[in-house]
């Protein structure tokens, strides 16, 4: 009886620390474990007793790249609890802030974490010699994301201008136009990135899990819309997310896992989930780039999340250029609206770069937090990742691949999910 145990300790080029263990016996995978070894971060406890106007700044520290998403999601939860309605201009600025983090995150993931796998390198730095245009372009997209977040949010991480009801500051009309021009000029490179990542060979697998993303007809939903499971099109109210999403614990992980409550099915929240859920809402340029690369819904190969992130880079360039030019005309106001704190519960959901993010906050009559729950995209994805590691490891084992080949493909699959393991622990 041939037995192989592959233990991958501290998988490189992901955010945080985690291990993967795969047990194979006579060509059959017997067990897969995603072992998240990060300590508890306690952010939900930190905000208890704090005033509503402090908690978004605390929540942003959950993640250095997704900080904009945590701020916006917290603000949505607060406004939901207090019954605050914001202006269309405020909504647009919040989208820009989240899209800035898409540029930051997708550039970091695609060029720093994922690309070395396909180039046969251990890090990004050899690509500066072998692929200088890709290297420089990737860093330029990251820098553009930093600049967009700074212009809208006041700094590149942990934004400070976004507050309950609006924004405390906006850039000038000329700065809006300047940023729009930069995004326009970046689009050709982003379109090339889609082709580059679509050309990389990956194992031919199809997830048996579902996908979760916000959906809004006629609009690519990142700060609005209703959560939707893609397979059966089931949409539900944000406040009822616990009726549809079940968090659960496993003995081998410090992070919760999650699954569909009704079917007990795994699901993924990601760029690929958004493309599958909102294909018709992508910009024309992004759909063309995706179709040219062979990415069409339903796209079920989890490795394709890399290509989906590249498609979103194209979408961000086109969509944000248009929003910036509209904002430059100066119509409407983003100044914070008046409101009164009150007792209640609010739920905010956004599409963070890595997937659907949930903030659930309850307040007392003075606007102090009495309870909070946060579910990050990686929590949604961990169970799905395990199931698809099982699939790819068994596929390669049946093809006679040795341990080194299986190990590399498993690590590439884990990286394709773009996990943030530090964010995943409660």
N, C-alpha and C positions, 0 to 999 in steps of 0.2 A: 504494500500500500504506500503510494508516494504522497508525502505530505510536505507542503511548503507554507511557511508563515512569513509574510512580508510585513515588516514593522518600519514605518516611515516616521521618524521622530522629528518634531519641529519642522514641518514642511516649509520649505523656503519660499520666498517671494509671495507671501500672503500677509495680510495684516493680522497680527496676533500669533499666539502659539497653540498649535494643535498637532496631534499625531493621528496616523491612520494605521490600522492593523487589518490585514487580509489573510485569512486562513484558506488554503486550497488543498483538497484531498482528491487524488485521482482525477484531476481535471475539473472538479466541481468546487465552487466556492462555498465554504461552509459557514463563514462568518465575516462580517465587515463591521468595523467600529471606527467612528469618528470621535476621537478622544480629545475634547476641548479642555485644556489644562489651565486656562486663565482663571485667576481668582475672582470672586464676586466683586462687582464695581459699586453696587449699592446706590446708584443714582436715584432710584425710586424712593429710597429711604431719605436721601439727602434733601429732597424737596419738601418732605412733609413738615408742616409748620411754617413754611416760607410763604411770603406774599406772592401773589400772582405775577407781579412785575419783576420778580427776581428769577423765576424758575426757567425761563427760556435761556438765560445766560448760563445757568447751571447745566441744563440739558445739552447745550451745544458742546460741552466738554466730553460728551460720550464719544465723539469721533472728530478727528482733526480734518477729515475730508468731507464727511457728511454733516458738518456742523450747521451749515445753512439749512439743511433739511430738518434737523432736529429743532432749530429755532422756529422755522415756519410751522412745523407740525404742532409744536407746543402752543404757538399763537392761535392756530386754528382750534385747538382743544379749549383754550381759555375763552375765545370768542363764542364757541359753541355753548359753553357753560353760562356765559353772561348774556347771551343773545345779542352779540355785537355784529352789525353788518358793515362791511368795509366797501370802499369804492372800487370801481373797475380798474382804476390806475394802480391802486394798492395791490390788487390781485396780479396785475401784469408785472409789477416790480418784484413781487414774491416769486413769480415764475422765473424771471431773469436770475434771481438769486439762486434758485434751485438749479437752473440750467448752467450757471457758472460752476456749480459743484459737479455737474455732469462732465464738463470739460476737464476739470481738475481730476476727477476720479477715473474717467475712461482713459485719459492719456496716461495716467500712472499705471493703471491696470494693463492696458494693451501694450505699452512700450517698455515699461520697467518690469512688470511681472510676467506677462504672457509671451511676448515676442522672443525672449532668449530661448524658451523651450523649442520653438520651431526653427530657430537659427542654429541650434546645437551649441548654445553658449550657456554659461552659468549665471551671467548677469547682463545688464544692459550695456556695459562699457565697451566690450569688443565691437558692438554695433556702430560705435562712433567711427571705427576704421572700415568695417566691412559694408555698412549701410549708412553712410553719413547723412544722406537726405532724410531717411526715416528717423534717424537719431535726432537731428536738429528739428524736424517738423514735430515730432512727438513732444519735445521740450517746449516748443513754441505754443502748442495747444494748451499744455499745462499752464504756461505763463499767461496765456489769454484768459483762461479760466480764473486764475488768481486775480487778474486785473478786473474782470467783470464783477467778481464777488467784492472786490475792494471798492469799486465805483458805486455799486448798489448797496452793499452792506456795511461799508465803512472800513473793512479790512478783509484780508483774503480768507481768514478762518475766524470762527466765533464772531459773527456779524453783530453790530451794535445799533444800526439805524432802524432795523425792523422791530417794531413794538406792537403792543396790542392796539388794534384799530388803524394802523397805518405805518408811516415812516417819518423819522425825525429829520431826514435830509435827503435831497436828491442831487444828482449831478446836473451840470448845466446843459443847455441845448446843444452846444458845440461838442461837449463830451459825449453826449448820446450819439451824435453823428460820427464822431471819431471811432467809437466802439463799433458802430454798425459797419463802417468801412473795413475795420480789422476782421470782423467775422466774414464779411463778403470775400475778402482776400484769402481767408483760410479755407474756404469751401473746396477748392480744387484738390488741396492736399487731403482733406477729410475723405473726399470721394475715392482717392487713390488708396487710402488706408483700408476701405471696405474691400477693394480688390485684393490687396495684399493678404489680409487675414482670411478671405474666402479661398485663397489658393493653397493655404496650408493644409496638408493631409491630416485627417482625424479619423478615429475608429467610427465605423458605421453602426451607430446605436440609436435607438429611439426610446425616450423616456416613457415609462408606463404611468408616470405621475401627471398631475394637473399643473396649471399655471394660475397665478393670482396677480391681478393688476387693477388699478383704478381704470374706469372706463367712462367716457362721456361722449355721446354721439356728436360728431362735428368738431371735436377738440381733442388734441393729444393730452390726456389728463396727467398732470403732475402735481397740482395742488387742488384739484377739484375732481368731481366725478364720484361714482360709486364703486366700491370693490366688486370685482367680478371674477368668478372662476371660468376659465376659458372653455373647457371641454363641453360643458352643458350650458354655458352662457348665464349661469346663475349669478344674479346681482343681488346685493343686500345693503341695508342701511349701515353706515359706519358704526352707529351706536350699538348695533346688534352683532358686532364682530365675534363676540364670544359664542354665539349660537352656531357659528360656521367655522371658526378657527379654534382648534384645541391645542393648547400648549401641554406638553407632558415631559416628565423627567425620565432619563435613562441612567443606569448605574455607571456607565463609562464616560459621562460628560458632565462638566460643570455648567454647561449651557442647556437651557430648555430646547426641546425639539417641538415642531408643530406639524399638524396634519388637518385635513378636512374633517370636521366633526361628524358630518352625516355619512360619509363613505369610508372614513378612516384611511383615505388615500393621501399619499404624499403630494406636495406641490412645490413649485419653484416660483419665487418672486424675483424678477430680474429684468434686464433690458429685453431679453428674449420673450419674457412674459408680456411685456408692454407691446412689443412688435406684433406678437400673436393676437393680443386683445384689441389693439388699436391700429391695425394695418391701414385702414381707410383714412385714419386721422393723421398719418404721417404726411409731411410735405411731399409734393410731387417729386422733388429732387431726391429725397431720401428713399421713396418707394422705387424710383428708377435705379438708384445705386444698389438697393437690396435685391431687386429682381435680376439685375445684371449679374450679381454675385450668387444667384441661386437661392436666396433666402426669401421664402414665401410662406405665409401661414397655411396650414399649421406646420411650424418648424419644430421638430421634436427632439433633435439631437442636442443635448446639453452643451456640447462643445461649441455650438453655434452662438452661444451667448457672446463670445468674442466678436463675431461678425455683427451681431445685433448692436453691441456697444459702438462699433465703428459706424453703423448706419445712423445711430442717434447722434454721433458727432456731426454728420451731414445735416440732419434735421435741426440740431441746435444752431448751426451756422445760418441756415435759411430763416428759421422761425425767429431767432433772437435779433437778427438784422432787421426784420420787419417790425418787431416790437420796439426796438430802439428808435427807429425812424418815426414811428407813431408817437412815442413818448417825447421826442424832440419837439413836436408841435405844441406841447405844453397844455393840452386839454385835460380838464379834470384836476382833482387834487388828491394827494396821497397823505395829507396831514391827518394825524390820528383823530378819529371821531370820538365824541364824548360818550361815556358809558358809566354804569355803576356796578361795582362788584356785587355779587350775591351768591348765596348758597346754590350749589348745583353740580352736575357732572357734565363734562364735555369730552368728546372724542375727536381727535384730529388724525387724518391720514394724508400722507403724501407719497409720491413716488421718489424716494431717495435714489441716488445713482444705482445702488445695488438692489433696489426693489421696494416693495410696499412697507412703509413705516407706520406704526401705530403708537399714538400717545393718548392715554386714557387718564383724565385727571378729575378729582372731585374736590370741591372747595366748600369752606364754611361761609357764613354770612358776611365775614370780613374779607373774604377773598384769599384766605390762607388754605394751603393744600392739606387735605386730610387723608388722601390716598392717591397713589399714582401707579400706573402700569404702562410699561413700554415694551413693544415687540419690534425688534429690528429685523431687517430682511434676512440676515444670516440665520436667525432662529427659524424662520419659515423654510429655509433651504437645507438645513442639516440632514433631516431625514431623507429628503429627496437625493441629496448627495450620496448618502450611504447606499441607497437602492441602486443608483446608477454606477457607483464604484463596483458593486456586486456584478452588475451586468457586463461592464467592460473587462473586468478581471476574468470572468468566466469565458467571455468571447476570446480573449487572447490566450488563455490557458488551453482552450480547445484547439486553437491554431498552433499550439506547440511553442508559444513564446516563452522565453526564459524569464526569470525573476526580474532582471534588470529592465527588460522591455515593459513588463507589466507595471513595475514600480514607476517608470517614467510616465506612462500613459495615465496611471491613477493620479499622479501629482498634477499632470496637465488638466485632468478633469476637475480636480479640486480647485485649481487656479481659475478654470473657466467660470466657476460659480462666483468668482471675485469675493471670497468670504472676508468678513471683518470679525474675527474671532473675539477680539477684545470687546466689541460692541454687543456680542451675543450673550454674554453672561449678565445676569440680573444683579 
